[in-house]
Amino acid sequence: MDRRQFFITSATVAAGVIPNNNLKADNARKESKEFVGVLVDTTRCIGCRSCEVACSAAWGNFVPDIETDNALERIRDT
């Protein structure tokens, strides 16, 4: 067996032995019923935060109290 044949055989064996994580990701995508994306035009944003309330309510998450939390007045770390 020459060097070239050794590398070809080694690569073939390694490809068969190493688990393929892409197969798992494919199955996860098939189980998902729906993919939802949100398109936001930030040039039309007036800072009312109603999009946050609507999104939180639609997904059953915590709905922020935008009237009293003063989120836009506070300096926040990123």
DOZANU-416815 format. One record per residue: residue in one letter; x, y, z of N, C-alpha, C, O, CB in turn. Coordinates in steps of 0.001 Angstrom, whole numbers, plus 500000, padded with zeros to 6 digits. Glycine has a CB too. Example, Ala and Ser with C-alpha at 12.3 -4.5 7.8 and 13.67 -1.06 7.14 Angstrom:
% residues 2
a513190494310507800512300495500507800513200496700507800514236496681508465511308495527509046s512850497750507080513670498940507140512900500030507870513409501138508039514084499402505725
END
This chain:
% residues 78
m500865498821500000500000500000500000500905501234500000501744501405500885499019500002501244d500722502076499007501521503291498944500880504388499800499788504210500340501674503763497480r501558505495499911501109506597500768499756507153500324498893507432501157502149507716500771r499573507309499038498312507853498509497138506938498850496088507406499289498404508044496979q497315505653498650496250504691498953495956504671500455494806504508500864496644503275498466f497005504840501278496811504885502727495918506060503126495005505898503936498166504984503443f496178507239502561495366508413502889493928508265502398492995508662503096495991509666502286i493741507712501235492386507505500711491621506539501603490462506786501934492433506972499260t492257505448501993491608504462502863491319505057504236490243504841504793492487503207503006s492272505804504783492074506428506098490920507420506077490118507457507011493353507133506550a490828508220505026489741509194504920488394508502504787487401508961505352489971510123503728t488351507404504045487104506659503880486653506061505206485474506129505551487273505551502830v487580505482505942487245504896507244486816505981508218485839505805508946488442504112507815a487531507099508242487194508194509160485814508761508851485063509090509769488248509309509079a485475508878507579484160509407507210483043508479507669481948508943507988484076509617505697g483301507201507706482288506253508155482193506150509664481137505810510197482570504905507586v483282506440510359483320506298511813482829507551512521482131507453513531484726505971512269i483177508720512015482804509985512653481303510191512504480783510141511390483589511182512033p480590510425513623479133510627513518478808511884512726479504512896512811478499510715514916n477761511794511973477349512913511128476239513680511834475105513205511901476876512418509726n476552514856512360475574515668513079474550516299512155473491516723512618476273516744513864n474831516373510870473875516960509931472602516137509831471531516686509574474505517098508559l472702514846510028471510514006509977470564514338511124469347514345510942471896512525510022k471109514609512287470277514979513428469593516317513183468421516485513519471117515038514709a470300517248512613469718518556512333468602518438511310467602519148511407470790519526511836d468753517559510337467708517351509340466430516837509988465334517282509647468183516373508265n466567515901510921465388515363511598464704516424512440463476516455512520465771514176512470a465479517288513065464902518349513889464093519306513032463046519791513461466000519111514643r464562519577511841463824520474510956462505519861510523461508520570510390464661520822509736k462484518566510301461259517904509865460212517878510972459014517915510690461563516485509404e460654517816512234459718517791513350459064519147513577457949519220514093460426517345514610s459738520203513201459196521540513378458009521737512454458098521484511252460270522609513117k456901522188513017455693522357512225455720523639511412455245523673510277454480522344513119e456271524685511989456221525970511318457405526818511752457804526801512916454895526692511615f457953527547510817459007528500511137458418529892511003457813530235509987460258528317510209v458602530678512035458028532017512032459163533027512066460083532921512877457060532221513235g459087533983511197460049535073511179459312536391511270458139536492510909460923535022509912v460006537388511752459394538707511881460240539694511094461456539775511268459268539139513384l459588540425510243460262541464509483459883542804510087458704543144510182459890541399507969v460890543560510492460648544847511128461327545930510307462516545840510001461162544856512596d460568546946509956461124548096509250461501549132510303460652549889510772460105548686508196t462777549159510670463217550046511749463177551515511358463274552384512225464615549680512175t463037551806510084462935553209509682461577553790510040461407555009510064463183553353508185r460606552920510317459272553389510686459026553300512193457933553622512659458215552585509943c460020552870512950459880552706514391459791554068515071460599554963514822461059551895514961i458774554202515946458632555444516709458903555216518191458736556123519006457229556028516518g459326553993518538459692553689519912458533553360520831458688553418522051460426554818520472c457373553015520284456204552761521132456257551391521808455549551162522788454934552870520306r457086550481521299457294549146521855456060548261521778456014547224522440457732549257523280s455071548632521000453888547776520869454240546458520187453544545461520381452785548498520081c455301546438519395455734545189518768456187544184519831455960542983519684456876545458517760e456826544670520903457249543795521993456048543177522690456040541982522988458101544567523001v455044543986522946453837543502523616453129542474522744452722541420523235452887544673523946a452978542768521459452282541859520552453023540532520419452398539471520431452117542507519178c454321540581520295455115539360520161455040538518521435454854537303521371456580539706519839s455184539162522579455122538441523851453760537804524061453672536669524529455439539379525010a452703538520523722451353537982523880451113536821522920450478535834523290450307539080523652a451610536930521706451397535880520712452102534584521087451584533501520816451875536346519352w453268534678521703454032533493522054453836533058523501454447532083523938455482533739521801g452995533763524247452725533369525627453873533654526574454020532973527589452397531919525681n454676534633526265455791535016527128455366536148528055454229536617528011457017535438526286f456305536573528894456064537702529777455793538939528932456590539286528060457267537933530731v454683539596529184454326540811528453454852542004529240454417542236530368452774540916528232p455780542765528664456357543890529399455339544999529626454479545263528786457561544442528655d455460545641530783454603546784531089455292548022530529456092548659531214454337546920532643i454983548354529299455698549435528625455320550810529144456001551794528856455441549373527150e454244550883529904453804552176530440454697552645531588454965553840531717452352552084530917t455156551711532421455840552113533656457273551607533805457919551942534798455054551644534813d457796550825532877459126550257533114460283551192532753461428550902533099459266548989532336n460015552291532075461036553292531736462266552684531061463386553135531298461464554030532987a462067551680530236463187550992529589463959551902528650465172551751528504462687549787528825l463289552830528019463981553702527073464706554849527761465575555481527159463000554255526069e464364555125529005465017556203529740466275555733530462467135556550530793464052556806530736r466397554439530710467541553895531436468710553646530499468523553313529328467155552603532150i469910553808531022471115553449530283471361551969530543471492551536531687472357554333530711r471421551206529458471583549762529590472907549328528986473387549910528013470419549017528918d473487548294529583474699547691529032474300546738527920473250546098527976475518546951530133t475152546653526914474871545720525828475620544440526011475504543533525186475217546325524495
END
